[in-house]
Amino acid sequence: MTEALADQAAPRGGVAPATRRVMNLAHIVTQNARRFGQRPGFVWGDRQWKWAEIDAQVSALAAALAARGIGKGDRVLVHSKNCEAMFFSMFAAFRLGAVWVPTNFRLLPDEVAYLATASGAKAFLCHGDFPEHAAAVAVAEPAPAFTWRIGAGAFGEAEVGEMIARNASARVAIAAVEHDDPCWFFFTSGTTGRSKAAVLTHGQMGFVVTNHLCDLMPGTTEADASLVVAPLSHGAGVHQLVISARGAPTILLPSERFDVDEAYRLIARHRITNIFTVPTILKMLVEHPAVDTHDHSSLRYVIYAGAPMYREDQKAALAKLGKVIVQYFGLGEVTGNITVLPPALHDPEDGPNARIGTCGFERTGMQVQIQDDQGREVPAGEQGEICVVGPAVFAGYYDNPEANAKSFRDGWFRTGDLGHMDEQGFVYITGRASDMYISGGSNIYPREIEEKILTHPAIAEVAVVGVPDPVWGEIGIAVCVACSGAQASEAELAEFLSAKIARYKMPKRFLFWEALPKSGYGKVPKRLVKDELEARGELARMRGER
């Protein structure tokens, strides 16, 4: 018994825990190497890696990182397109007891440099296609101790594949970890748009893996197969970790470009049984002609999350794919574990039992409560903030006590989403406490964009709002007020902003008004901006242009 545990007070009627040790998530790969060594675990184009090979390469990469000084608790920042090295790097970091810190590869160099600083990264693994990102991270304060390149390129002190080859015979013991030891910094954002590192732990993620298998994909085995259609840095990475826990293979698209026809070819070729995606991508899969020309009968679970899905799109998906779609609601901080709407409850026809608009019921082992501003539970049907408690809730934000204080109340994690729960426990999201909007499954935070627009010398004020869009779910509209005597065009602002924010954050329209609507306190409520957009006929015009 450790000294810390020995000193811990026993709970009333129980005992202080004798241990907090849990399975290191890297053991998943070793388990698969033992049981399914000659079965494929990762497939990309014409190449495939069997579980025994993956285990060896993960150990080799862990050995290389250890030789360079990476150990328990050190953060390993990874900026990469989907590839085998990115997948292996996750388990290599886990194996050492280090922390995997993946980024969205669409971020700009200065954004990744900020993540390096915010995470305190000691190592940086960067795809060869991103030399500007490597340069930006190299001058960050503090900068990682070293940078290794993934794939071809001309930067970094070494290339990841070469380091794996050099350490091919090395076997690194899996580090002992406890429940609260960090394994993953999942970067999310608050209402200010400033990225925050949600700390995911080995114990928490062990529950998440079990919960996902229980609630999202019951009956999954090594005979299943999963197609990746999103970056492994976020939700897709969690999904593939879950799939790996069953020994099933992960199948990548040939490139980062989403090719619907190619996706269906891979579904037919590999008998894909499950996909994790967002409503925008699911809509593309359903509406593309390839859905009628390829065999997709192997699909059992098409899981969508990250944004609401229009009812008509749900019905179209059910008509084309059958009752295989699964919805869940969950933030990165809870790794998707808040609610689930399984295939059986996706009714293809409207009616009293269709439960239109719900995001499902509580996940196994999780408790959801709708609370008022004082943290009191509200009656069924009444709107409040969606709060959650349970083993899937993250440890907290790294080095951000202010955000932790705002996000937790009496042990409950406050999602910032508004909604209500019916008498049978089904949850309905009705709005967001913040001004964030979701476009194509990505969270967009207006303040970040507004701050960048305001650096343009001709702009005095700006308000960015999300408005409904049938393709992307929501799109951004930037309403600008020019400085006195200054002018700017929509094209000029778009070009100016393109070098400052990631493409998926770019507002779809820039409008120019004489003034922004303000409250009595001089603030600019986003609801007033939306009301003005409607009153001026801008939203109707945009609908007509589609």
SULJO-V792387 format. One record per pair of residues at least 24 apart in sequence whose ideal C-beta (glycine too) atoms are under 10 Angstrom apart, sorted by the first residue. I is the first residue (numbers start at 0). J is the second residue. D is the distance in whole Angstrom. If there is no record, write none. Layout:
i;j;d
I;J;D
I;J;D
This chain:
i;j;d
1;177;9
3;177;10
4;177;10
16;178;9
18;177;8
18;178;9
19;176;9
19;177;4
19;178;5
19;179;7
19;180;9
19;202;8
20;175;6
20;176;7
20;177;5
20;178;8
20;180;9
20;201;9
20;202;9
21;175;10
21;176;6
21;177;6
21;178;5
21;179;9
21;180;8
21;200;9
21;201;5
21;202;5
21;203;9
21;204;9
21;205;6
21;206;10
22;173;9
22;176;8
22;201;7
22;202;9
22;204;10
22;205;6
22;208;10
23;90;10
23;93;6
23;94;7
23;95;9
23;96;7
23;172;10
23;173;5
23;174;6
23;175;7
23;176;5
23;177;10
23;180;9
23;182;8
23;201;6
23;205;10
24;89;9
24;90;8
24;92;10
24;93;5
24;94;9
24;99;10
24;173;9
24;176;8
24;182;6
24;183;9
24;199;10
24;200;10
24;201;6
24;202;10
24;204;6
24;205;7
24;208;8
24;240;7
24;243;9
24;244;9
25;54;9
25;57;7
25;58;9
25;61;8
25;89;9
25;90;5
25;91;8
25;92;8
25;93;4
25;94;4
25;95;8
25;96;9
25;171;9
25;173;5
25;174;8
25;176;9
25;182;9
25;201;9
26;90;9
26;93;9
26;94;9
26;173;6
26;176;10
26;201;10
26;244;10
27;54;10
27;90;7
27;93;9
27;205;10
27;208;8
27;240;7
27;241;10
27;243;5
27;244;5
27;245;9
27;246;9
28;53;6
28;54;5
28;55;10
28;56;9
28;57;5
28;58;9
28;87;9
28;89;10
28;90;5
28;91;9
28;93;9
28;94;8
28;173;9
28;243;7
28;244;10
28;246;10
29;53;10
29;54;6
29;57;9
29;58;9
29;90;9
29;94;9
29;173;7
30;54;9
30;243;9
30;244;8
30;246;8
31;221;8
31;243;7
31;244;9
31;245;9
31;246;5
31;247;9
32;57;9
32;58;10
32;246;10
34;221;8
34;246;6
35;221;5
35;245;10
35;246;4
35;247;9
35;248;9
38;221;6
38;222;9
38;246;7
38;247;9
38;248;7
39;221;10
39;224;9
39;247;9
39;248;5
39;249;9
39;250;9
39;269;9
40;86;9
40;221;9
40;242;9
40;243;7
40;246;7
40;247;8
40;248;5
40;249;7
41;82;10
41;83;6
41;86;6
41;87;8
41;227;10
41;239;9
41;243;9
41;248;6
41;249;5
41;250;8
41;251;8
42;83;9
42;224;8
42;226;10
42;227;10
42;248;6
42;249;7
42;250;5
42;251;7
42;265;9
42;268;10
42;269;7
43;81;8
43;82;7
43;83;6
43;86;9
43;227;9
43;249;9
43;250;8
43;251;4
43;252;9
43;253;8
44;250;10
44;251;8
44;252;9
44;253;5
44;254;9
44;265;10
45;253;10
46;83;8
46;251;10
47;83;10
47;248;8
47;250;9
48;83;6
48;86;9
48;87;9
48;248;9
48;249;10
49;248;9
50;221;9
50;243;9
50;246;7
50;248;9
52;83;10
53;83;8
53;86;8
53;87;7
53;90;8
53;243;9
53;249;10
54;87;10
54;90;9
54;94;10
54;170;10
55;163;9
55;166;10
55;167;7
55;168;9
55;169;9
55;170;8
56;83;8
56;84;9
56;86;10
56;87;5
56;90;9
56;91;8
56;160;9
56;163;5
56;164;9
56;166;9
56;167;8
57;86;9
57;87;5
57;88;9
57;89;9
57;90;4
57;91;5
57;92;10
57;93;9
57;94;6
57;163;9
57;171;9
57;173;10
58;87;10
58;90;9
58;91;8
58;94;7
58;163;9
58;166;8
58;167;9
58;168;9
58;169;6
58;170;5
58;171;5
58;172;9
58;173;9
59;87;9
59;91;8
59;162;8
59;163;5
59;164;8
59;165;8
59;166;4
59;167;5
59;168;8
59;169;6
59;170;9
59;171;8
60;84;8
60;87;6
60;88;7
60;90;8
60;91;4
60;92;9
60;94;9
60;95;10
60;124;9
60;147;10
60;159;7
60;160;9
60;162;7
60;163;5
60;166;7
60;169;9
60;171;9
61;87;9
61;88;10
61;90;8
61;91;4
61;92;8
61;93;9
61;94;4
61;95;5
61;96;10
61;97;9
61;163;10
61;166;8
61;169;8
61;170;9
61;171;4
61;172;9
61;173;9
61;174;9
62;91;9
62;94;9
62;95;9
62;162;9
62;163;9
62;165;9
62;166;4
62;167;9
62;168;9
62;169;4
62;170;8
62;171;5
63;91;8
63;147;8
63;157;8
63;159;8
63;161;9
63;162;4
63;163;7
63;164;10
63;165;7
63;166;5
63;169;8
63;171;9
64;88;9
64;91;6
64;92;8
64;94;9
64;95;6
64;97;7
64;121;9
64;122;7
64;124;9
64;145;10
64;147;9
64;159;10
64;162;8
64;166;9
64;171;9
65;91;9
65;94;9
65;95;6
65;97;9
65;166;9
65;169;9
65;171;6
65;174;10
66;162;9
66;165;9
66;166;8
66;169;9
66;171;10
67;121;9
67;122;7
67;144;8
67;145;6
67;147;8
67;156;9
67;157;9
67;162;9
68;121;7
68;122;8
68;144;7
68;145;8
69;95;6
69;96;10
69;97;5
69;98;10
69;121;6
69;122;6
69;144;9
69;145;9
70;95;6
70;96;7
70;97;7
70;121;9
70;174;8
71;95;7
71;96;3
71;97;7
71;98;9
71;174;6
71;175;9
71;176;8
71;180;8
71;181;10
72;96;7
72;97;7
72;98;7
72;119;10
72;121;9
72;174;10
72;180;8
72;181;7
73;97;5
73;98;7
73;119;9
73;120;8
73;121;4
73;122;7
73;143;10
73;144;9
74;98;5
74;99;8
74;100;5
74;114;10
74;115;9
74;117;10
74;118;5
74;119;6
74;120;5
74;121;6
74;122;8
74;123;10
74;143;9
74;181;9
74;184;7
74;196;9
74;397;9
75;99;6
75;100;6
75;101;9
75;118;9
75;120;7
75;121;7
75;122;5
75;123;8
75;124;7
75;143;9
75;147;10
75;184;10
76;100;5
76;101;8
76;102;7
76;111;8
76;112;10
76;114;7
76;115;5
76;117;10
76;118;6
76;119;10
76;120;4
76;121;9
76;122;7
76;123;5
76;124;7
76;125;8
76;136;7
76;139;10
76;143;6
76;146;9
76;184;9
77;101;5
77;102;7
77;104;10
77;120;9
77;122;9
77;123;8
77;124;5
77;125;8
77;126;9
77;147;10
77;149;8
77;159;10
77;231;9
77;232;8
78;102;5
78;103;9
78;104;6
78;106;8
78;108;9
78;110;10
78;111;5
78;114;8
78;115;9
78;123;7
78;124;7
78;125;5
78;126;6
78;128;10
78;129;6
78;132;5
78;133;8
78;136;8
78;146;10
78;149;9
78;232;9
79;104;6
79;124;7
79;125;7
79;126;4
79;127;9
79;128;9
79;129;8
79;148;10
79;149;5
79;150;8
79;159;9
79;230;9
79;231;8
79;232;8
80;104;5
80;105;10
80;126;5
80;127;10
80;128;7
80;129;9
80;149;9
80;150;9
80;230;8
80;231;9
80;232;10
80;251;10
80;254;8
80;255;5
81;126;10
81;227;6
81;228;10
81;229;9
81;230;6
81;231;5
81;232;9
81;235;8
81;236;9
81;239;10
81;249;10
81;251;5
81;252;8
81;254;9
81;255;7
82;126;7
82;149;7
82;150;7
82;159;10
82;160;10
82;231;9
82;251;7
82;255;10
83;149;9
83;159;10
83;160;9
83;163;10
83;249;9
83;251;8
84;124;7
84;126;8
84;147;9
84;148;10
84;149;5
84;150;7
84;158;9
84;159;5
84;160;7
84;162;10
84;163;8
85;124;8
85;126;8
85;149;7
85;159;9
85;230;9
85;231;6
85;232;8
85;236;9
85;251;10
86;227;9
86;231;6
86;236;8
86;239;7
86;240;10
86;243;9
86;249;7
86;251;9
87;159;8
87;160;10
87;163;8
88;122;10
88;124;6
88;147;10
88;149;8
88;159;7
88;231;10
89;182;9
89;183;8
89;231;8
89;232;10
89;236;7
89;239;9
89;240;7
89;243;9
90;173;10
90;240;9
90;243;8
91;124;10
91;159;10
91;163;9
91;171;9
92;122;9
92;124;9
92;182;8
92;183;8
93;173;8
93;174;8
93;176;8
93;182;5
93;183;8
93;201;8
93;204;9
93;240;9
94;171;6
94;172;8
94;173;5
94;174;7
95;171;7
95;172;10
95;173;9
95;174;6
96;173;9
96;174;3
96;175;8
96;176;6
96;177;10
96;180;7
96;181;9
96;182;8
96;201;9
97;121;8
97;122;8
97;174;8
97;181;9
97;182;8
98;180;9
98;181;5
98;182;6
98;183;7
98;184;6
98;196;9
98;198;8
98;199;9
98;200;10
98;397;9
99;124;10
99;181;9
99;182;7
99;183;5
99;184;7
99;185;9
99;199;9
99;232;10
99;236;9
100;124;10
100;181;10
100;183;8
100;184;4
100;185;9
100;186;8
100;196;7
100;232;9
100;397;10
101;183;8
101;184;8
101;185;8
101;186;8
101;230;8
101;231;7
101;232;4
101;233;8
101;236;6
102;129;10
102;132;9
102;184;10
102;186;7
102;194;9
102;230;9
102;232;6
102;233;9
103;186;8
103;230;6
103;232;5
103;233;7
103;441;8
103;501;7
103;503;9
104;128;8
104;129;7
104;132;9
104;230;6
104;231;9
104;232;7
104;255;7
104;501;10
105;230;8
105;232;10
105;255;9
105;441;9
105;501;5
105;502;7
105;503;6
105;504;9
106;132;8
106;186;9
106;194;9
106;232;9
106;500;9
106;501;5
106;503;10
106;504;10
107;131;8
107;132;8
107;135;8
107;497;10
107;498;8
107;499;7
107;500;7
107;501;6
107;502;9
107;504;10
108;132;5
108;133;8
108;134;7
108;135;4
108;136;8
109;135;6
109;136;10
109;139;9
109;498;10
109;499;8
109;500;10
110;135;9
110;186;10
110;194;8
110;447;9
110;499;10
110;500;8
110;501;7
110;504;10
111;135;6
111;136;6
111;139;9
112;136;5
112;137;9
112;138;8
112;139;4
112;140;9
112;142;9
113;139;8
113;186;10
113;193;9
113;194;7
114;139;9
114;184;9
114;186;6
114;194;6
114;196;8
115;139;5
115;140;9
115;141;8
115;142;7
115;143;6
115;146;10
116;140;6
116;141;7
116;142;8
116;143;10
117;184;9
117;186;8
117;193;9
117;194;7
117;195;8
117;196;6
117;396;10
117;397;8
117;398;7
117;399;9
118;143;9
118;184;5
118;186;8
118;194;10
118;196;6
118;397;7
118;398;9
119;143;9
119;184;10
119;196;9
119;397;8
119;398;8
120;144;9
120;184;9
121;145;8
122;146;8
122;147;7
123;147;7
123;148;10
123;155;8
124;148;8
124;149;6
124;155;9
124;159;6
124;162;10
125;149;7
125;150;10
125;152;8
125;154;8
125;155;7
125;159;9
126;150;6
126;151;10
126;152;8
126;159;10
127;151;5
127;152;3
127;153;8
127;154;8
127;155;8
127;158;8
127;159;10
128;152;7
128;255;9
129;154;9
130;154;5
130;155;9
174;201;10
176;200;8
176;201;5
176;202;8
177;201;7
177;202;7
178;202;3
178;203;8
178;205;8
178;206;10
178;390;10
178;394;10
179;203;8
179;394;6
180;394;10
181;393;10
181;394;7
181;397;8
182;240;10
183;236;8
183;237;9
183;240;9
183;331;10
183;334;9
183;393;9
184;396;10
184;397;6
185;232;9
185;233;7
185;234;9
185;236;9
185;237;8
185;330;9
185;331;5
185;332;8
185;334;7
185;393;7
186;232;8
186;233;8
186;331;8
186;397;10
187;233;9
187;330;7
187;331;4
187;332;6
187;393;9
187;396;9
187;442;7
188;331;9
188;433;10
188;435;8
188;442;6
188;443;9
188;444;5
188;446;10
188;447;8
189;396;9
189;399;9
189;401;10
189;402;6
189;405;8
189;406;8
189;415;8
189;433;8
189;435;9
189;444;8
189;446;9
190;405;9
190;415;7
190;431;9
190;432;8
190;433;4
190;434;7
190;435;7
190;444;7
190;445;9
190;446;7
191;402;9
191;433;9
191;444;7
191;445;10
191;446;5
191;447;8
191;450;9
192;433;10
192;434;10
192;435;8
192;442;9
192;443;9
192;444;3
192;445;7
192;446;5
192;447;3
192;448;8
192;449;9
192;450;8
192;451;10
192;504;9
193;399;9
193;402;9
193;444;8
193;446;9
193;447;8
194;444;9
194;447;9
195;331;10
195;332;9
195;395;10
195;396;5
195;397;8
195;398;9
195;399;6
195;402;6
195;403;9
195;406;9
196;393;10
196;395;10
196;396;6
196;397;4
196;398;8
196;399;8
196;402;10
197;330;8
197;331;5
197;332;5
197;333;9
197;334;9
197;392;10
197;393;5
197;394;8
197;395;8
197;396;6
197;397;8
197;399;10
197;402;10
197;406;10
198;332;9
198;393;6
198;394;4
198;395;6
198;396;7
198;397;5
198;398;10
198;399;10
199;237;9
199;331;9
199;332;9
199;334;7
199;391;10
199;393;6
199;394;7
200;393;8
200;394;5
202;390;8
202;394;9
203;333;9
203;334;8
203;336;9
203;389;10
203;390;6
203;391;6
203;392;7
203;393;6
203;394;7
204;237;8
204;240;7
204;241;9
204;334;7
204;391;9
204;393;10
205;244;9
205;390;9
206;334;9
206;336;8
206;363;10
206;364;7
206;365;9
206;389;8
206;390;4
206;391;6
206;392;10
207;237;7
207;240;8
207;241;8
207;329;10
207;333;9
207;334;5
207;335;8
207;336;6
207;362;10
207;390;8
207;391;5
207;393;10
208;237;9
208;240;6
208;241;5
208;242;10
208;243;9
208;244;5
208;245;9
208;334;9
209;241;9
209;244;8
209;363;9
209;364;8
209;390;9
209;391;10
210;241;9
210;329;10
210;334;9
210;335;9
210;336;5
210;339;9
210;362;6
210;363;6
210;364;6
210;365;8
210;389;9
210;390;8
210;391;6
211;237;8
211;238;7
211;240;9
211;241;4
211;242;9
211;244;9
211;275;10
211;302;9
211;327;9
211;329;10
211;334;8
211;335;7
211;336;8
211;339;9
211;362;9
211;391;9
212;241;6
212;242;9
212;244;7
212;245;7
213;339;9
213;362;8
213;363;5
213;364;9
214;325;9
214;327;8
214;335;10
214;336;8
214;338;9
214;339;5
214;341;8
214;359;9
214;360;10
214;361;10
214;362;5
214;363;5
214;364;9
214;365;9
215;241;8
215;273;8
215;275;9
215;300;7
215;302;6
215;304;9
215;325;6
215;326;10
215;327;6
215;335;8
215;336;10
215;339;6
215;341;8
215;362;9
216;241;8
216;242;8
216;245;8
216;247;9
216;272;8
216;273;6
216;275;10
216;299;8
216;300;5
216;302;8
216;325;8
217;299;10
217;300;9
217;341;9
218;245;10
218;272;10
218;299;8
218;300;9
219;244;9
219;245;5
219;246;10
219;247;6
219;272;8
219;273;7
219;299;9
219;300;8
220;245;6
220;246;7
220;247;7
220;272;10
221;245;6
221;246;4
221;247;6
221;248;8
222;246;9
222;247;7
222;248;10
222;270;9
222;272;8
223;247;4
223;248;8
223;270;9
223;271;9
223;272;4
223;273;6
223;297;9
223;299;8
223;300;9
224;248;5
224;249;8
224;250;6
224;265;9
224;266;9
224;268;10
224;269;5
224;270;6
224;271;5
224;272;6
224;273;8
224;297;8
225;249;6
225;250;7
225;269;9
225;271;7
225;272;7
225;273;5
225;274;7
225;275;8
225;300;9
225;302;10
226;250;5
226;251;8
226;252;8
226;262;7
226;263;10
226;265;6
226;266;6
226;269;7
226;271;5
226;272;9
226;273;8
226;274;5
226;275;9
226;276;9
226;298;9
226;301;10
227;251;5
227;252;7
227;262;10
227;265;10
227;274;8
227;275;8
227;276;10
228;252;7
228;257;6
228;258;10
228;259;9
228;262;6
228;265;10
228;274;6
228;275;8
228;276;5
228;277;9
228;280;6
228;281;9
228;283;9
228;284;8
229;257;9
229;274;9
229;275;7
229;276;6
229;277;7
229;280;7
229;305;9
229;440;8
229;441;10
230;255;8
233;305;9
233;331;7
233;440;10
233;441;9
234;275;6
234;276;9
234;277;8
234;302;9
234;304;7
234;305;7
234;327;10
234;329;9
234;331;8
234;334;8
234;335;7
234;440;8
235;274;10
235;275;6
235;276;8
235;277;10
236;275;10
237;275;8
237;329;10
237;331;9
237;334;6
237;335;7
237;336;10
238;273;8
238;274;9
238;275;4
238;276;9
238;302;7
238;304;10
238;335;8
239;275;8
240;334;10
241;273;10
241;275;9
241;334;10
241;335;10
242;272;10
242;273;7
242;275;9
247;272;8
247;273;8
250;274;10
257;283;7
257;284;9
258;287;10
258;289;9
259;283;6
259;284;6
259;285;10
259;286;9
259;287;4
259;288;9
259;289;5
259;290;8
259;293;10
260;287;7
260;288;8
260;289;4
260;290;10
260;292;8
260;293;8
261;289;9
262;287;9
262;289;8
262;293;9
262;295;10
263;287;8
263;288;10
263;289;4
263;290;7
263;291;10
263;292;8
263;293;4
263;294;9
263;295;6
264;289;8
264;292;10
264;293;6
265;293;9
266;293;7
266;294;8
266;295;5
266;296;9
266;297;7
266;298;7
267;292;10
267;293;5
267;294;5
267;295;7
267;296;9
267;297;8
268;293;9
268;294;10
269;297;8
270;294;9
270;295;10
270;296;9
270;297;4
270;298;9
271;295;8
271;297;6
271;298;6
271;299;9
271;301;10
272;297;6
272;298;6
272;299;5
272;300;7
272;301;10
272;323;9
273;297;10
273;298;7
273;299;6
273;300;4
273;301;7
273;302;7
273;323;9
273;325;9
274;298;7
274;299;10
274;300;8
274;301;5
274;302;7
274;303;9
274;323;9
274;324;10
275;300;9
275;301;9
275;302;5
275;303;8
275;304;8
275;305;10
275;325;9
275;327;10
275;335;9
276;301;7
276;302;7
276;303;5
276;304;8
276;305;9
276;324;10
276;440;8
277;302;10
277;303;6
277;304;7
277;305;4
277;306;6
277;308;9
277;437;9
277;438;10
277;439;7
277;440;3
277;441;8
277;471;10
277;472;8
278;303;5
278;304;9
278;305;7
278;306;5
278;307;7
278;308;4
278;309;8
278;312;7
278;313;9
278;316;9
278;324;10
278;326;9
278;437;9
278;439;9
278;440;7
278;471;9
278;472;6
279;303;9
279;305;9
279;306;7
279;308;9
279;312;10
279;437;10
279;438;8
279;439;4
279;440;6
279;441;9
279;468;10
279;470;7
279;471;6
279;472;6
280;305;10
280;439;8
280;440;7
281;308;7
281;312;7
281;313;9
281;315;10
281;316;6
281;320;9
281;324;7
281;440;10
282;308;8
282;309;8
282;311;10
282;312;5
282;313;10
282;315;8
282;316;8
282;469;9
282;470;7
282;471;9
282;472;9
283;470;9
284;316;8
284;319;8
284;320;8
285;312;7
285;313;10
285;314;10
285;315;5
285;316;5
285;317;9
285;318;8
285;319;5
285;320;7
285;324;10
286;312;9
286;315;7
286;316;10
286;319;9
286;470;10
287;319;10
290;315;10
290;316;10
290;319;5
290;320;8
291;319;8
295;319;9
295;320;7
295;321;9
295;323;9
296;320;10
296;321;8
296;323;10
297;323;10
298;323;5
298;324;9
299;323;6
299;325;9
299;342;8
300;324;8
300;325;5
300;341;9
300;342;7
301;325;7
301;326;10
301;342;9
302;326;8
302;327;7
302;335;9
302;339;9
302;342;10
303;327;8
303;340;10
303;440;9
304;328;7
304;329;7
304;330;10
304;335;6
304;337;10
304;338;10
304;339;10
304;358;9
304;440;8
305;329;9
305;330;10
305;335;9
305;437;7
305;439;9
305;440;4
305;441;8
305;442;8
305;472;9
306;436;9
306;437;4
306;438;8
306;439;8
306;440;5
306;441;9
306;442;9
306;471;9
306;472;4
306;473;8
307;356;8
307;358;8
307;428;7
307;437;8
307;467;10
307;472;7
307;473;9
308;356;10
308;358;9
308;472;8
309;467;9
309;469;7
309;472;8
310;349;8
310;353;8
310;355;5
310;356;7
311;469;9
312;469;8
312;472;10
313;340;10
313;345;7
313;346;9
313;347;8
313;353;9
313;355;9
314;345;9
314;346;9
314;347;6
314;348;8
314;349;8
314;353;10
315;347;10
316;345;8
316;347;9
317;342;9
317;345;6
317;346;8
317;347;4
317;348;9
318;347;7
321;345;10
321;347;9
322;346;9
322;347;7
325;359;9
326;357;9
326;358;6
326;359;6
327;358;7
327;359;7
327;362;8
328;357;9
328;358;4
328;359;7
328;362;9
328;367;9
328;385;8
328;387;10
328;414;9
328;416;8
328;418;9
328;426;7
328;428;7
329;358;9
329;362;8
329;365;9
329;387;8
329;391;8
329;414;9
330;385;10
330;387;9
330;392;10
330;393;9
330;412;8
330;414;6
330;415;8
330;416;8
330;442;9
331;393;8
331;442;9
332;387;9
332;391;9
332;392;7
332;393;5
332;394;10
332;395;9
332;396;8
332;406;7
332;412;6
332;413;10
332;414;8
332;415;10
333;362;9
333;365;8
333;387;6
333;388;10
333;389;8
333;391;5
333;392;6
333;393;7
333;412;7
333;414;8
334;391;6
334;392;9
334;393;7
335;362;9
335;391;8
336;361;10
336;362;5
336;363;9
336;364;8
336;365;6
336;387;8
336;389;7
336;390;8
336;391;3
336;392;8
337;361;8
337;362;6
337;365;7
337;366;10
337;367;6
337;385;7
337;386;10
337;387;5
337;389;9
337;391;8
337;392;10
337;412;9
337;414;7
337;416;9
337;426;8
338;362;6
338;365;8
338;367;7
338;385;9
338;387;9
338;418;10
338;420;10
338;424;9
338;425;8
338;426;5
338;427;10
338;428;9
339;363;9
339;365;10
340;425;8
340;426;9
344;425;9
354;421;8
354;423;9
354;425;6
354;427;9
355;427;9
356;418;10
356;425;9
356;427;5
356;428;8
356;429;9
357;418;10
357;420;9
357;421;8
357;423;10
357;425;4
357;426;6
357;427;5
357;428;9
358;385;9
358;416;10
358;418;8
358;425;8
358;426;6
358;427;7
358;428;6
359;424;9
359;425;7
359;426;7
359;427;10
360;420;9
360;421;10
360;423;8
360;424;5
360;425;5
360;426;7
361;387;8
361;389;9
361;420;9
361;424;6
361;425;9
361;426;8
362;387;9
362;389;8
362;391;7
363;389;9
363;391;10
364;389;6
364;390;6
364;391;7
365;389;4
365;390;8
365;391;6
365;392;8
366;411;9
367;411;10
367;414;9
367;418;9
367;420;7
367;424;8
367;426;6
368;411;7
368;420;8
369;417;9
369;418;6
369;419;6
369;420;5
369;426;8
369;427;10
370;408;8
370;409;9
370;411;7
370;413;8
373;408;9
374;408;5
374;409;6
374;411;7
374;413;9
376;420;9
377;419;8
377;420;9
378;419;9
378;420;9
378;422;10
379;419;8
379;420;6
379;421;6
379;422;5
379;423;9
379;424;9
379;425;10
380;419;6
380;420;8
380;421;6
380;422;8
380;427;9
381;419;6
381;420;9
382;417;6
382;418;7
382;419;5
382;420;10
382;427;9
382;429;6
382;430;8
383;417;7
383;418;8
383;419;7
383;420;9
383;429;10
384;408;9
384;411;9
384;413;6
384;414;7
384;415;7
384;416;7
384;417;6
384;418;8
384;431;10
384;432;6
385;411;10
385;412;10
385;413;8
385;414;5
385;415;8
385;416;5
385;417;7
385;418;5
385;419;9
385;420;8
385;426;7
385;427;10
385;428;7
385;429;9
385;432;9
386;410;10
386;411;4
386;412;6
386;413;5
386;414;7
386;415;10
386;416;9
387;411;7
387;412;5
387;413;9
387;414;7
388;412;7
431;465;9
433;525;10
434;462;9
434;463;8
434;464;7
434;465;8
434;524;9
434;525;5
434;526;9
434;528;10
435;465;8
435;473;10
436;463;9
436;464;7
436;465;2
436;466;8
436;467;9
436;468;10
436;471;10
436;472;8
436;473;4
436;474;8
436;475;7
436;476;10
436;525;10
437;465;7
437;471;9
437;472;6
437;473;6
438;465;7
438;468;8
438;470;10
438;471;5
438;472;6
438;473;5
438;474;6
438;475;7
438;503;7
438;504;8
438;505;10
438;506;10
438;507;9
439;468;9
439;470;8
439;471;5
439;472;7
439;473;9
439;474;9
439;503;6
440;471;9
440;472;8
440;503;9
441;471;9
441;472;10
441;501;9
441;503;5
441;504;8
442;504;10
443;473;8
443;474;9
443;475;6
443;500;10
443;501;10
443;503;8
443;504;6
443;505;10
443;506;9
444;504;8
445;475;7
445;476;10
445;477;9
445;504;10
445;506;9
445;525;7
445;528;10
447;499;10
447;500;7
447;504;7
448;475;7
448;477;7
448;496;8
448;499;9
448;500;6
448;504;6
448;505;8
448;506;7
449;477;8
449;479;10
449;506;10
449;523;10
450;499;9
450;500;10
451;495;9
451;496;6
451;498;10
451;499;4
451;500;6
451;504;9
452;477;6
452;479;7
452;487;10
452;492;7
452;495;8
452;496;6
452;499;9
452;500;9
452;506;8
452;509;8
453;479;9
454;495;8
454;496;9
454;499;7
455;479;9
455;481;10
455;482;9
455;485;9
455;487;6
455;491;8
455;492;6
455;495;5
455;496;8
455;499;10
456;482;7
456;485;7
456;487;9
456;495;10
457;481;5
457;482;6
457;484;9
457;485;4
457;486;6
457;487;4
457;488;10
457;491;8
457;492;9
457;495;9
457;511;10
458;482;7
458;485;8
458;487;6
458;492;8
458;495;9
458;509;10
458;511;9
459;483;8
459;485;8
459;514;10
459;515;10
460;512;9
460;514;8
460;515;5
460;517;10
460;523;8
461;492;9
461;506;10
461;509;9
461;515;8
461;523;9
462;510;10
462;512;9
462;515;6
462;516;9
462;523;5
462;524;9
462;525;7
462;527;9
462;528;5
462;529;10
462;531;10
462;532;10
463;504;9
463;506;6
463;509;10
463;525;9
463;528;9
464;506;9
464;525;5
464;526;9
464;527;10
464;528;5
464;529;6
464;532;7
465;506;9
465;525;9
465;529;9
466;507;9
466;508;9
466;528;10
466;529;7
466;532;7
466;533;9
466;537;9
466;538;6
466;541;7
466;542;10
467;538;8
467;541;10
467;542;9
468;507;8
468;541;8
468;542;9
468;545;8
469;542;9
469;545;7
470;545;8
471;503;9
471;507;8
473;507;10
474;505;10
474;506;8
474;507;4
474;508;8
474;541;8
475;503;10
475;504;7
475;505;7
475;506;4
475;507;6
475;508;8
475;509;10
476;506;6
476;507;7
476;508;5
476;509;8
476;510;7
476;528;8
476;529;9
476;532;7
476;537;8
476;538;9
476;541;8
477;505;9
477;506;4
477;507;9
477;508;7
477;509;5
477;510;7
477;511;10
478;506;9
478;508;9
478;509;8
478;510;5
478;511;8
478;512;6
478;515;7
478;516;9
478;523;9
478;528;6
478;529;10
478;531;8
478;532;7
478;537;9
479;506;10
479;509;6
479;510;7
479;511;5
479;512;7
479;515;9
480;511;7
480;512;6
480;513;7
480;514;6
480;515;6
481;511;6
481;512;9
481;513;9
486;511;9
487;511;8
507;541;8
508;532;10
508;537;8
508;540;10
508;541;7
508;544;10
510;535;9
510;537;7
512;537;10
